[in-house]
Amino acid sequence: MGTPRILVLRPDRVGDVVLSTPVVEALRLRWPDAYIAVMARPYTRDIWLENPYIDQILTDDPNGENRGVSGFMRQIARLRAHRFDTALMLLPTPRMAWMLFLSGIPRRIGVGTKIYQFLTMTRSVSRNRYVPLRHEADYCLDLVRRIGAPADRWRATIALTEEERRQASERLAAAGAVRRPWIGVHPGNGHSAPNWPPERYGELVRHLQRRFDATVVVTGQEEEAELIRRMNMETENRSISFAGRLSLRQLIGVIGEMDVFFSSSTGPMHIAAALRIPTVSLFCPLPVRSPQRWGPLSDRSITITPPDGPCATCERGPLCGLEEVGVDTVLAAVERQLFPS
Protein backbone atom coordinates (compact mmCIF):
# COMPACT_ATOMS: atom_id res chain seq x y z
CA MET A 1 0.00 0.00 0.00
CA GLY A 2 1.57 3.32 -1.09
CA THR A 3 0.29 6.63 0.23
CA PRO A 4 -3.26 5.76 1.24
CA ARG A 5 -6.35 7.94 1.41
CA ILE A 6 -8.38 6.61 4.31
CA LEU A 7 -11.84 7.47 5.61
CA VAL A 8 -12.85 6.46 9.15
CA LEU A 9 -16.57 6.47 9.95
CA ARG A 10 -18.21 6.45 13.38
CA PRO A 11 -21.77 7.83 13.17
CA ASP A 12 -22.91 7.37 16.77
CA ARG A 13 -22.66 8.78 20.30
CA VAL A 14 -20.03 10.92 22.00
CA GLY A 15 -18.37 8.17 24.03
CA ASP A 16 -18.20 5.80 21.08
CA VAL A 17 -16.55 8.48 18.94
CA VAL A 18 -13.97 9.21 21.65
CA LEU A 19 -13.13 5.50 21.77
CA SER A 20 -12.51 5.55 18.02
CA THR A 21 -9.75 8.17 18.24
CA PRO A 22 -7.00 5.54 18.76
CA VAL A 23 -7.79 4.34 15.23
CA VAL A 24 -6.59 7.53 13.55
CA GLU A 25 -3.45 7.63 15.69
CA ALA A 26 -2.60 4.07 14.66
CA LEU A 27 -3.16 4.92 11.00
CA ARG A 28 -0.99 8.05 11.21
CA LEU A 29 1.84 6.19 12.92
CA ARG A 30 1.79 3.52 10.21
CA TRP A 31 1.41 5.92 7.25
CA PRO A 32 2.73 9.37 8.24
CA ASP A 33 2.02 10.81 4.78
CA ALA A 34 -1.49 9.37 4.39
CA TYR A 35 -4.56 11.50 3.85
CA ILE A 36 -6.84 10.61 6.76
CA ALA A 37 -10.39 11.91 7.09
CA VAL A 38 -13.18 11.08 9.52
CA MET A 39 -16.95 11.17 9.07
CA ALA A 40 -19.26 11.73 12.02
CA ARG A 41 -22.62 13.20 12.90
CA PRO A 42 -22.63 17.00 13.23
CA TYR A 43 -23.12 16.85 17.01
CA THR A 44 -19.91 14.85 17.53
CA ARG A 45 -17.77 16.86 15.12
CA ASP A 46 -16.29 18.85 18.02
CA ILE A 47 -14.55 15.74 19.32
CA TRP A 48 -12.35 15.69 16.22
CA LEU A 49 -11.45 19.38 16.10
CA GLU A 50 -7.70 20.02 16.44
CA ASN A 51 -6.95 16.28 16.35
CA PRO A 52 -3.31 16.07 15.17
CA TYR A 53 -3.77 12.76 13.36
CA ILE A 54 -6.43 13.73 10.81
CA ASP A 55 -6.54 15.94 7.74
CA GLN A 56 -10.26 16.61 7.43
CA ILE A 57 -13.57 16.20 9.24
CA LEU A 58 -16.61 15.27 7.16
CA THR A 59 -20.14 15.18 8.54
CA ASP A 60 -23.24 13.25 7.57
CA ASP A 61 -26.61 14.55 8.73
CA PRO A 62 -29.30 12.20 7.36
CA ASN A 63 -32.03 14.03 9.25
CA GLY A 64 -30.93 17.50 8.19
CA GLU A 65 -28.63 18.81 5.50
CA ASN A 66 -28.05 15.39 3.92
CA ARG A 67 -31.57 13.99 4.19
CA GLY A 68 -33.45 12.36 1.36
CA VAL A 69 -32.26 11.02 -1.97
CA SER A 70 -30.76 14.33 -3.07
CA GLY A 71 -28.75 14.66 0.15
CA PHE A 72 -27.56 11.09 -0.14
CA MET A 73 -26.44 11.61 -3.74
CA ARG A 74 -24.56 14.79 -2.79
CA GLN A 75 -22.66 12.82 -0.18
CA ILE A 76 -21.72 10.21 -2.76
CA ALA A 77 -20.40 12.91 -5.11
CA ARG A 78 -18.49 14.46 -2.22
CA LEU A 79 -16.81 11.16 -1.33
CA ARG A 80 -15.97 10.45 -4.96
CA ALA A 81 -14.16 13.79 -5.17
CA HIS A 82 -11.92 12.77 -2.25
CA ARG A 83 -10.76 9.61 -4.07
CA PHE A 84 -10.53 7.50 -0.93
CA ASP A 85 -9.04 4.06 -1.43
CA THR A 86 -9.98 2.69 2.00
CA ALA A 87 -12.96 3.16 4.30
CA LEU A 88 -13.20 1.76 7.83
CA MET A 89 -16.75 1.56 9.20
CA LEU A 90 -16.43 1.27 12.97
CA LEU A 91 -20.22 1.13 13.22
CA PRO A 92 -21.67 -0.12 9.93
CA THR A 93 -25.13 1.10 8.94
CA PRO A 94 -27.06 0.46 5.73
CA ARG A 95 -26.73 4.11 4.77
CA MET A 96 -22.97 4.13 5.23
CA ALA A 97 -22.44 0.79 3.48
CA TRP A 98 -24.36 1.87 0.36
CA MET A 99 -22.83 5.35 0.38
CA LEU A 100 -19.31 3.95 0.35
CA PHE A 101 -20.17 1.29 -2.23
CA LEU A 102 -21.70 3.83 -4.62
CA SER A 103 -18.77 6.19 -4.03
CA GLY A 104 -16.47 3.64 -5.62
CA ILE A 105 -14.12 3.25 -2.66
CA PRO A 106 -12.37 -0.02 -3.51
CA ARG A 107 -11.56 -1.27 -0.02
CA ARG A 108 -14.39 -1.06 2.51
CA ILE A 109 -14.21 -2.83 5.85
CA GLY A 110 -16.88 -3.05 8.52
CA VAL A 111 -17.82 -5.03 11.60
CA GLY A 112 -20.21 -7.97 11.45
CA THR A 113 -22.05 -9.76 8.65
CA LYS A 114 -25.30 -7.89 8.01
CA ILE A 115 -27.12 -8.55 4.75
CA TYR A 116 -26.43 -5.02 3.48
CA GLN A 117 -22.70 -5.62 3.97
CA PHE A 118 -22.96 -8.75 1.83
CA LEU A 119 -24.89 -6.90 -0.87
CA THR A 120 -22.35 -4.06 -0.96
CA MET A 121 -19.40 -6.50 -0.91
CA THR A 122 -18.06 -4.95 2.29
CA ARG A 123 -15.22 -6.88 3.87
CA SER A 124 -15.97 -8.00 7.40
CA VAL A 125 -14.11 -8.12 10.70
CA SER A 126 -15.81 -10.43 13.17
CA ARG A 127 -16.10 -9.68 16.84
CA ASN A 128 -16.82 -13.34 17.60
CA ARG A 129 -19.75 -12.41 19.83
CA TYR A 130 -17.35 -10.51 22.09
CA VAL A 131 -15.56 -13.65 23.28
CA PRO A 132 -13.00 -13.18 24.69
CA LEU A 133 -14.16 -9.88 26.13
CA ARG A 134 -12.00 -6.94 25.07
CA HIS A 135 -12.25 -3.18 25.18
CA GLU A 136 -14.34 -1.41 22.54
CA ALA A 137 -11.26 0.54 21.41
CA ASP A 138 -9.39 -2.73 20.85
CA TYR A 139 -12.26 -4.07 18.76
CA CYS A 140 -12.14 -0.88 16.67
CA LEU A 141 -8.42 -1.34 16.14
CA ASP A 142 -9.09 -4.74 14.57
CA LEU A 143 -10.05 -2.85 11.40
CA VAL A 144 -6.68 -1.11 11.41
CA ARG A 145 -4.90 -4.42 11.87
CA ARG A 146 -6.88 -5.80 8.95
CA ILE A 147 -5.18 -3.33 6.59
CA GLY A 148 -1.69 -4.03 7.91
CA ALA A 149 -1.06 -1.44 10.60
CA PRO A 150 0.20 -2.36 14.07
CA ALA A 151 -2.30 -1.18 16.65
CA ASP A 152 -1.19 -1.73 20.22
CA ARG A 153 -1.86 1.72 21.71
CA TRP A 154 -5.33 2.37 23.08
CA ARG A 155 -4.83 6.03 23.93
CA ALA A 156 -7.80 8.31 23.24
CA THR A 157 -7.02 11.82 22.04
CA ILE A 158 -8.95 15.08 22.27
CA ALA A 159 -7.01 18.27 21.63
CA LEU A 160 -7.70 21.78 22.91
CA THR A 161 -6.00 24.98 21.87
CA GLU A 162 -4.48 27.31 24.44
CA GLU A 163 -7.20 29.84 23.60
CA GLU A 164 -9.91 27.28 24.29
CA ARG A 165 -8.31 26.45 27.62
CA ARG A 166 -8.16 30.14 28.52
CA GLN A 167 -11.82 30.59 27.62
CA ALA A 168 -12.81 27.59 29.73
CA SER A 169 -10.89 28.93 32.71
CA GLU A 170 -12.56 32.33 32.31
CA ARG A 171 -15.99 30.70 31.99
CA LEU A 172 -15.46 28.83 35.24
CA ALA A 173 -14.19 31.92 37.05
CA ALA A 174 -17.21 33.93 35.86
CA ALA A 175 -19.48 31.22 37.24
CA GLY A 176 -17.82 31.44 40.65
CA ALA A 177 -15.24 28.65 40.50
CA VAL A 178 -12.38 30.01 42.57
CA ARG A 179 -11.64 27.56 45.35
CA ARG A 180 -9.76 24.39 44.40
CA PRO A 181 -10.14 21.49 44.00
CA TRP A 182 -12.56 21.62 41.08
CA ILE A 183 -14.52 18.38 40.92
CA GLY A 184 -16.71 17.72 37.91
CA VAL A 185 -19.91 15.74 38.46
CA HIS A 186 -22.08 14.50 35.59
CA PRO A 187 -25.25 12.97 37.10
CA GLY A 188 -26.98 12.08 33.82
CA ASN A 189 -26.47 8.97 31.74
CA GLY A 190 -28.23 9.68 28.46
CA HIS A 191 -30.46 6.66 29.20
CA SER A 192 -27.58 4.45 28.08
CA ALA A 193 -25.76 3.28 31.20
CA PRO A 194 -26.45 2.11 34.76
CA ASN A 195 -26.37 5.03 37.15
CA TRP A 196 -27.05 6.28 40.66
CA PRO A 197 -30.33 8.07 41.42
CA PRO A 198 -29.92 11.88 41.59
CA GLU A 199 -30.44 11.97 45.34
CA ARG A 200 -27.32 9.88 45.87
CA TYR A 201 -25.38 12.25 43.63
CA GLY A 202 -26.62 15.06 45.88
CA GLU A 203 -25.38 13.20 48.96
CA LEU A 204 -21.99 12.77 47.30
CA VAL A 205 -21.77 16.47 46.41
CA ARG A 206 -22.55 17.42 49.99
CA HIS A 207 -19.69 15.24 51.23
CA LEU A 208 -17.29 16.50 48.55
CA GLN A 209 -17.91 20.04 49.70
CA ARG A 210 -17.51 19.16 53.37
CA ARG A 211 -14.53 16.82 53.10
CA PHE A 212 -12.42 18.55 50.44
CA ASP A 213 -13.84 22.09 50.53
CA ALA A 214 -14.32 21.48 46.83
CA THR A 215 -15.97 23.54 44.14
CA VAL A 216 -18.34 21.12 42.43
CA VAL A 217 -19.05 21.75 38.75
CA VAL A 218 -22.14 19.98 37.42
CA THR A 219 -22.52 19.21 33.72
CA GLY A 220 -25.46 17.86 31.79
CA GLN A 221 -27.97 18.44 29.05
CA GLU A 222 -30.85 20.90 29.21
CA GLU A 223 -33.39 18.08 29.55
CA GLU A 224 -31.58 16.87 32.67
CA ALA A 225 -32.44 20.04 34.62
CA GLU A 226 -35.04 18.21 36.74
CA LEU A 227 -32.53 15.49 37.59
CA ILE A 228 -30.02 18.11 38.69
CA ARG A 229 -32.69 19.94 40.70
CA ARG A 230 -33.41 16.71 42.61
CA MET A 231 -29.67 16.27 43.16
CA ASN A 232 -29.26 19.79 44.51
CA MET A 233 -32.04 19.25 47.09
CA GLU A 234 -29.57 17.02 48.93
CA THR A 235 -26.72 19.55 49.01
CA GLU A 236 -25.97 22.33 51.48
CA ASN A 237 -23.89 24.68 49.33
CA ARG A 238 -24.44 25.79 45.78
CA SER A 239 -22.68 23.87 43.09
CA ILE A 240 -21.91 25.42 39.70
CA SER A 241 -24.23 24.04 37.04
CA PHE A 242 -23.52 24.27 33.32
CA ALA A 243 -26.40 21.97 32.40
CA GLY A 244 -27.74 22.94 28.99
CA ARG A 245 -25.45 25.98 28.77
CA LEU A 246 -22.48 24.62 26.84
CA SER A 247 -21.76 23.46 23.33
CA LEU A 248 -19.92 20.16 23.13
CA ARG A 249 -16.67 22.00 22.47
CA GLN A 250 -17.23 24.27 25.47
CA LEU A 251 -18.03 21.22 27.60
CA ILE A 252 -14.74 19.65 26.54
CA GLY A 253 -12.95 22.83 27.63
CA VAL A 254 -14.64 22.90 31.05
CA ILE A 255 -13.97 19.22 31.70
CA GLY A 256 -10.33 19.84 30.79
CA GLU A 257 -10.03 22.22 33.77
CA MET A 258 -11.24 19.75 36.40
CA ASP A 259 -9.04 18.16 39.05
CA VAL A 260 -11.25 15.03 39.14
CA PHE A 261 -14.32 14.04 37.12
CA PHE A 262 -17.04 11.72 38.48
CA SER A 263 -19.88 10.10 36.54
CA SER A 264 -21.31 6.81 35.39
CA SER A 265 -20.24 5.32 32.05
CA THR A 266 -20.94 8.35 29.85
CA GLY A 267 -19.53 10.34 26.96
CA PRO A 268 -18.23 13.06 29.31
CA MET A 269 -16.32 10.38 31.25
CA HIS A 270 -14.55 9.37 28.03
CA ILE A 271 -13.88 13.04 27.24
CA ALA A 272 -12.24 13.49 30.65
CA ALA A 273 -10.09 10.40 30.16
CA ALA A 274 -8.98 11.57 26.72
CA LEU A 275 -7.98 14.91 28.27
CA ARG A 276 -5.91 13.04 30.93
CA ILE A 277 -8.20 14.25 33.73
CA PRO A 278 -8.39 11.77 36.66
CA THR A 279 -11.76 10.02 36.61
CA VAL A 280 -13.88 8.07 39.07
CA SER A 281 -16.64 6.14 37.32
CA LEU A 282 -19.57 3.89 38.18
CA PHE A 283 -20.05 0.70 36.17
CA CYS A 284 -22.24 -2.37 36.10
CA PRO A 285 -20.20 -5.62 36.23
CA LEU A 286 -22.20 -7.43 33.54
CA PRO A 287 -19.84 -8.06 30.59
CA VAL A 288 -21.82 -6.04 28.04
CA ARG A 289 -21.66 -2.94 30.28
CA SER A 290 -18.44 -3.60 32.21
CA PRO A 291 -15.32 -1.44 32.47
CA GLN A 292 -13.44 -4.21 30.68
CA ARG A 293 -15.53 -3.34 27.61
CA TRP A 294 -16.31 0.37 28.07
CA GLY A 295 -13.89 1.71 30.69
CA PRO A 296 -12.10 5.06 30.27
CA LEU A 297 -8.88 4.90 28.25
CA SER A 298 -6.61 6.34 30.90
CA ASP A 299 -4.08 5.25 33.47
CA ARG A 300 -5.61 7.90 35.76
CA SER A 301 -9.00 6.23 36.10
CA ILE A 302 -10.72 4.40 38.93
CA THR A 303 -13.78 2.35 38.02
CA ILE A 304 -16.21 1.15 40.68
CA THR A 305 -18.65 -1.76 40.39
CA PRO A 306 -21.02 -3.23 43.02
CA PRO A 307 -18.86 -5.12 45.55
CA ASP A 308 -20.87 -8.34 45.36
CA GLY A 309 -21.18 -8.57 41.60
CA PRO A 310 -24.35 -7.93 39.58
CA CYS A 311 -26.89 -6.11 41.71
CA ALA A 312 -30.60 -6.77 42.07
CA THR A 313 -31.54 -4.25 39.40
CA CYS A 314 -29.05 -5.35 36.71
CA GLU A 315 -31.76 -6.87 34.56
CA ARG A 316 -33.26 -3.40 34.09
CA GLY A 317 -30.48 -2.58 31.64
CA PRO A 318 -29.67 1.14 31.51
CA LEU A 319 -32.06 1.77 34.42
CA CYS A 320 -29.92 -0.25 36.85
CA GLY A 321 -29.47 1.85 40.01
CA LEU A 322 -26.08 0.60 41.30
CA GLU A 323 -27.55 0.94 44.79
CA GLU A 324 -24.87 -1.29 46.34
CA VAL A 325 -22.11 1.22 45.55
CA GLY A 326 -21.89 3.51 48.58
CA VAL A 327 -20.98 7.18 48.74
CA ASP A 328 -18.05 6.37 51.04
CA THR A 329 -16.52 4.16 48.35
CA VAL A 330 -16.67 6.96 45.81
CA LEU A 331 -15.31 9.51 48.30
CA ALA A 332 -12.31 7.28 48.98
CA ALA A 333 -11.65 6.96 45.25
CA VAL A 334 -11.90 10.72 44.74
CA GLU A 335 -9.43 11.21 47.58
CA ARG A 336 -6.97 8.82 45.96
CA GLN A 337 -7.22 10.81 42.73
CA LEU A 338 -6.80 14.16 44.45
CA PHE A 339 -3.91 13.02 46.65
CA PRO A 340 -2.07 10.18 44.90
CA SER A 341 0.60 8.55 47.01
Phi, psi and omega per residue, in radians:
M1 nan 2.155 -3.102
G2 -1.357 -2.092 3.088
T3 -1.680 1.775 -2.987
P4 -1.382 2.793 2.989
R5 -2.121 1.895 -2.918
I6 -2.070 2.361 3.055
L7 -1.997 2.248 3.099
V8 -1.956 2.225 -3.076
L9 -2.075 2.274 3.050
R10 -2.533 1.538 -2.995
P11 -1.623 0.818 -3.128
D12 -2.323 -2.488 -2.865
R13 -1.409 2.969 -3.044
V14 -0.980 -0.929 -3.087
G15 -1.061 -0.704 3.131
D16 -1.099 -0.695 3.134
V17 -1.163 -0.722 3.095
V18 -1.024 -0.716 -3.115
L19 -1.268 -0.138 3.060
S20 -1.607 -0.156 -3.099
T21 -1.118 -0.500 3.051
P22 -1.062 -0.407 -3.133
V23 -1.097 -0.807 -3.084
V24 -1.254 -0.529 3.053
E25 -1.131 -0.777 3.136
A26 -1.084 -0.703 3.117
L27 -1.129 -0.751 -3.122
R28 -1.158 -0.670 3.120
L29 -1.153 -0.610 -3.137
R30 -1.353 -0.702 -3.103
W31 -2.234 1.434 -3.059
P32 -1.001 -0.495 -3.090
D33 -1.705 0.097 -3.100
A34 -1.168 2.711 2.954
Y35 -1.664 2.019 -3.053
I36 -2.100 2.141 3.092
A37 -2.148 2.740 3.056
V38 -2.156 2.658 3.023
M39 -2.191 2.279 -3.101
A40 -2.530 3.018 2.993
R41 -1.241 2.687 -3.124
P42 -0.979 -0.626 -3.055
Y43 -1.301 -0.220 3.066
T44 -1.883 0.078 -3.130
R45 -0.991 -0.633 -3.082
D46 -1.056 -0.423 3.126
I47 -1.127 -0.556 -3.059
W48 -1.569 -0.232 -3.108
L49 -1.014 2.392 3.098
E50 1.205 0.109 3.120
N51 -1.123 2.181 -3.030
P52 -1.294 -0.141 -3.030
Y53 -1.755 -0.032 -3.089
I54 -2.114 2.748 3.131
D55 -1.759 -0.496 -3.088
Q56 -2.712 2.601 3.049
I57 -1.959 2.141 3.031
L58 -1.900 2.610 3.104
T59 -2.148 2.666 3.034
D60 -2.289 2.120 -3.083
D61 -2.154 1.436 -3.050
P62 -1.171 -0.284 3.116
N63 -1.772 0.050 -3.109
G64 -2.367 -1.938 -3.039
E65 -1.009 -0.588 -3.060
N66 -1.864 0.411 -3.102
R67 -1.337 2.766 3.061
G68 1.311 3.113 -3.120
V69 -1.122 -0.729 -3.105
S70 -1.131 -0.717 3.099
G71 -1.139 -0.686 3.105
F72 -1.099 -0.766 -3.119
M73 -1.185 -0.597 3.071
R74 -1.116 -0.674 3.099
Q75 -1.124 -0.706 3.103
I76 -1.066 -0.793 3.120
A77 -1.089 -0.666 3.132
R78 -1.107 -0.779 -3.139
L79 -1.196 -0.643 3.082
R80 -1.032 -0.709 -3.117
A81 -1.106 -0.459 -3.135
H82 -1.411 -0.283 3.089
R83 0.968 0.796 3.069
F84 -1.168 2.490 3.035
D85 -1.820 -0.245 -3.109
T86 -2.474 2.417 3.034
A87 -2.318 2.278 3.127
L88 -1.964 1.968 3.140
M89 -1.680 1.761 -3.112
L90 -1.281 -0.437 2.985
L91 -2.360 1.610 -3.111
P92 -1.118 2.470 2.995
T93 -2.369 2.744 3.094
P94 -0.977 -0.737 -3.135
R95 -1.035 -0.844 -3.109
M96 -1.146 -0.743 -3.110
A97 -1.058 -0.806 -3.142
W98 -1.239 -0.613 3.125
M99 -1.092 -0.772 -3.128
L100 -1.228 -0.677 3.117
F101 -1.079 -0.832 -3.102
L102 -1.289 -0.289 3.080
S103 -1.390 -0.179 3.099
G104 1.390 0.335 3.097
I105 -1.258 2.080 -2.963
P106 -1.209 -0.602 -3.087
R107 -2.037 1.955 -3.090
R108 -2.224 2.176 -3.056
I109 -2.226 2.315 3.109
G110 -2.356 -3.104 -3.126
V111 -1.835 2.347 3.054
G112 1.601 -3.030 -3.032
T113 -2.396 0.906 3.100
K114 -1.223 2.751 -3.086
I115 -1.080 -0.634 3.141
Y116 -1.194 -0.463 3.059
Q117 -1.242 -0.650 3.068
F118 -1.121 -0.794 -3.098
L119 -1.145 -0.551 3.141
T120 -1.657 0.132 3.103
M121 0.973 0.707 3.090
T122 -1.437 2.257 3.078
R123 -1.181 2.620 -3.007
S124 -2.111 2.486 2.952
V125 -2.026 2.098 -3.080
S126 -1.470 2.514 3.006
R127 -1.756 0.085 3.032
N128 0.870 0.723 3.131
R129 0.971 0.542 3.058
Y130 1.073 0.613 3.048
V131 -2.195 2.118 -0.044
P132 -1.268 2.727 -3.107
L133 -1.193 2.223 3.080
R134 -2.304 3.025 3.133
H135 -1.316 2.599 3.120
E136 -0.975 -0.684 3.123
A137 -1.094 -0.641 3.120
D138 -1.189 -0.691 3.056
Y139 -1.064 -0.728 3.105
C140 -1.067 -0.677 -3.111
L141 -1.212 -0.246 3.046
D142 -1.031 -0.567 3.138
L143 -1.214 -0.591 3.082
V144 -1.194 -0.740 3.114
R145 -1.092 -0.581 -3.114
R146 -1.089 -0.512 -3.140
I147 -1.746 0.231 2.952
G148 1.666 0.341 3.111
A149 -1.868 2.345 3.014
P150 -1.143 2.495 -3.051
A151 -2.569 1.384 -3.091
D152 -1.945 -0.087 -3.123
R153 -1.782 2.256 -3.101
W154 -1.891 0.480 -3.049
R155 -1.376 2.189 3.051
A156 -1.461 2.610 -3.079
T157 -2.335 2.178 2.896
I158 -2.286 2.285 -3.057
A159 -1.952 2.412 3.048
L160 -2.121 2.522 3.050
T161 -1.415 2.833 3.081
E162 -1.073 -0.609 3.110
E163 -1.153 -0.711 3.102
E164 -1.134 -0.670 3.095
R165 -1.139 -0.697 3.106
R166 -1.107 -0.769 3.140
Q167 -1.101 -0.690 3.113
A168 -1.122 -0.742 3.116
S169 -1.089 -0.733 3.113
E170 -1.164 -0.653 3.124
R171 -1.112 -0.732 3.113
L172 -1.161 -0.747 3.127
A173 -1.083 -0.723 3.141
A174 -1.131 -0.488 3.133
A175 -1.490 -0.072 3.094
G176 1.835 0.168 3.124
A177 -1.438 1.759 3.139
V178 -2.111 -0.881 -3.033
R179 -1.360 2.200 3.029
R180 -1.534 2.691 0.084
P181 -1.385 2.741 3.020
W182 -1.745 2.048 -3.112
I183 -2.013 2.066 3.095
G184 -1.448 2.385 3.106
V185 -2.291 2.198 3.134
H186 -2.085 1.688 -3.008
P187 -1.419 -0.193 3.129
G188 -1.466 2.985 3.099
N189 -2.449 0.125 3.138
G190 1.032 0.374 -3.115
H191 0.993 0.573 -3.075
S192 -2.286 0.041 -3.095
A193 -2.670 2.605 3.035
P194 -0.994 2.588 -3.010
N195 -2.823 2.697 2.996
W196 -1.126 2.710 2.923
P197 -1.242 2.718 -3.078
P198 -1.056 -0.548 -3.126
E199 -1.106 -0.596 3.113
R200 -1.269 -0.589 3.004
Y201 -1.050 -0.733 3.116
G202 -1.071 -0.713 3.086
E203 -1.076 -0.733 3.112
L204 -1.078 -0.813 -3.120
V205 -1.035 -0.741 3.116
R206 -1.007 -0.749 -3.140
H207 -1.269 -0.605 3.074
L208 -1.076 -0.715 3.133
Q209 -1.193 -0.698 -3.136
R210 -1.242 -0.824 -2.966
R211 -1.352 -0.675 -3.039
F212 -1.992 0.025 -3.045
D213 0.889 0.746 -2.977
A214 -1.523 2.629 2.894
T215 -1.579 2.055 -3.103
V216 -1.700 2.205 -3.125
V217 -1.952 2.046 -3.061
V218 -1.752 2.291 3.105
T219 -2.075 2.742 -3.141
G220 2.944 3.084 3.118
Q221 -1.578 2.848 -3.110
E222 -1.028 -0.660 -3.112
E223 -1.275 -0.100 3.097
E224 -1.677 0.227 -3.104
A225 -1.043 -0.701 -3.136
E226 -1.159 -0.690 3.085
L227 -1.049 -0.773 -3.126
I228 -1.207 -0.613 3.072
R229 -1.068 -0.769 3.103
R230 -1.098 -0.667 3.101
M231 -1.092 -0.789 -3.061
N232 -1.195 -0.341 3.086
M233 -1.118 -0.367 -3.119
E234 -1.645 -0.024 -3.080
T235 -1.776 2.820 3.131
E236 -1.760 -0.656 -3.105
N237 -1.980 2.698 -3.090
R238 -1.208 2.291 2.953
S239 -1.674 2.867 3.118
I240 -1.630 2.084 -3.109
S241 -1.910 2.217 3.036
F242 -1.909 0.292 -3.071
A243 -1.022 2.163 3.097
G244 1.277 0.135 -3.044
R245 -1.915 -0.060 -3.020
L246 -2.164 2.487 2.886
S247 -1.235 2.928 3.118
L248 -1.051 -0.710 -3.137
R249 -1.140 -0.686 3.098
Q250 -1.172 -0.660 3.080
L251 -1.062 -0.764 3.106
I252 -1.003 -0.758 3.138
G253 -1.095 -0.766 -3.137
V254 -1.141 -0.789 3.118
I255 -1.049 -0.621 3.140
G256 -1.131 -0.235 3.122
E257 -1.668 -0.101 -3.055
M258 -1.310 2.688 3.023
D259 -1.512 -0.584 3.061
V260 -2.588 2.583 3.097
F261 -2.221 2.248 -3.111
F262 -2.104 2.374 3.104
S263 -2.954 -3.138 2.889
S264 -1.488 -2.884 -3.115
S265 -1.347 1.641 -3.011
T266 -2.331 2.932 3.020
G267 -1.006 -0.822 3.098
P268 -1.011 -0.585 3.049
M269 -1.049 -0.780 3.136
H270 -1.181 -0.604 3.053
I271 -1.055 -0.837 -3.138
A272 -1.026 -0.771 -3.141
A273 -1.100 -0.720 3.140
A274 -1.160 -0.449 3.099
L275 -1.549 0.077 3.136
R276 1.149 0.510 3.042
I277 -1.535 2.318 3.103
P278 -1.037 2.350 -3.113
T279 -2.130 2.616 2.928
V280 -2.209 2.196 -2.950
S281 -2.390 2.485 3.081
L282 -1.613 2.370 3.122
F283 -2.432 2.650 2.928
C284 -1.469 2.512 -3.121
P285 -1.433 -0.170 3.126
L286 -1.037 2.415 -3.012
P287 -0.896 -0.728 -3.058
V288 -1.179 -0.338 -3.118
R289 -2.127 0.197 -2.969
S290 -1.369 2.839 3.030
P291 -1.142 -0.417 3.070
Q292 -1.081 -0.529 -3.134
R293 -1.674 -0.676 -2.961
W294 -2.199 0.221 -3.078
G295 -1.124 2.788 3.102
P296 -1.117 2.469 3.137
L297 -1.514 1.434 -3.065
S298 -2.818 2.545 3.003
D299 -1.570 0.146 3.103
R300 -2.024 0.582 -3.088
S301 -2.026 2.568 2.980
I302 -2.191 2.119 3.090
T303 -1.879 2.468 -3.055
I304 -2.175 2.240 3.059
T305 -2.116 2.836 3.091
P306 -0.945 2.360 -2.994
P307 -1.120 -0.436 -3.075
D308 -1.877 0.420 3.135
G309 1.512 -2.812 -3.107
P310 -0.898 2.345 -3.072
C311 -1.585 3.087 -3.024
A312 -1.137 -0.392 -3.086
T313 -1.759 0.132 -3.044
C314 -0.999 -0.583 -3.087
E315 -1.234 -0.099 3.087
R316 -1.389 -0.049 -3.132
G317 1.208 -2.296 -3.080
P318 -1.079 -0.252 -3.129
L319 -1.545 0.031 3.094
C320 -0.931 2.361 -3.012
G321 -1.656 -0.137 3.137
L322 0.880 0.648 -3.037
E323 -1.088 -0.414 -3.072
E324 -1.416 -0.093 3.044
V325 -1.568 2.028 -3.068
G326 -1.515 2.767 3.094
V327 -1.058 -0.665 -3.124
D328 -1.061 -0.642 3.122
T329 -1.113 -0.752 3.129
V330 -1.186 -0.728 3.113
L331 -1.019 -0.733 3.135
A332 -1.125 -0.664 3.120
A333 -1.185 -0.726 3.096
V334 -1.065 -0.729 3.127
E335 -1.084 -0.707 3.100
R336 -1.107 -0.597 3.113
Q337 -1.307 -0.626 3.130
L338 -1.290 -0.602 -3.055
F339 -2.260 1.180 -3.129
P340 -1.121 2.499 -3.109
S341 -1.384 nan nan
